[in-house]
């Protein structure tokens, strides 16, 4: 395998990792946990109930990969 082919393989591997990690971080919002560690529940008397860290979905949508 020449250097150019190796670079393409490495690039594909990193892209796969990038996609997998983006999906995992998005799933954190669904399970309301950082992987297996649950997020602390809200304590605000003004914002009871609802999903933790999800009001407008802007934080969830702000997760970018590069």
C-alpha positions in Angstrom: 0.0 0.0 0.0 1.5 3.3 -1.0 1.4 6.5 1.0 -1.5 8.0 -0.8 -3.7 4.9 -0.3 -2.7 4.8 3.4 -3.7 8.4 3.8 -7.1 7.6 2.3 -7.6 4.7 4.6 -6.7 6.8 7.6 -9.0 9.6 6.5 -11.9 7.1 6.2 -11.2 5.7 9.7 -11.2 9.2 11.2 -14.5 10.0 9.4 -16.1 6.9 10.8 -15.0 7.8 14.3 -16.3 11.3 13.8 -19.7 10.0 12.7 -19.9 7.5 15.6 -19.0 10.1 18.2 -21.5 12.7 16.9 -24.2 10.0 17.1 -23.1 9.0 20.6 -23.2 12.6 21.8 -26.6 13.1 20.3 -27.8 9.9 22.1 -26.7 11.5 25.4 -29.5 14.0 25.0 -32.0 11.2 24.4 -30.9 9.2 27.5 -30.2 12.4 29.5 -26.8 11.1 30.5 -23.2 11.4 29.6 -22.8 7.9 28.3 -23.8 6.0 31.4 -23.6 8.8 34.0 -27.1 10.5 34.4 -27.3 14.2 34.3 -28.3 16.0 37.5 -32.0 16.9 37.6 -33.2 20.5 37.5 -33.4 22.3 40.8 -34.9 25.6 39.5 -38.4 26.4 40.8 -39.0 28.3 37.5 -38.2 25.5 35.1 -39.6 22.3 36.6 -40.0 19.1 34.6 -38.9 18.7 31.1 -35.8 17.2 29.8 -32.5 18.3 31.4 -30.4 20.5 29.1 -33.1 20.6 26.5 -35.2 23.8 26.2 -34.7 25.0 22.7 -32.5 22.2 21.2 -29.9 24.8 20.4 -27.3 23.1 22.6 -28.0 19.7 21.1 -27.8 21.1 17.6 -24.6 22.9 18.4 -22.5 19.7 18.6 -20.2 19.8 15.6 -17.5 17.5 14.4 -14.3 18.3 12.6 
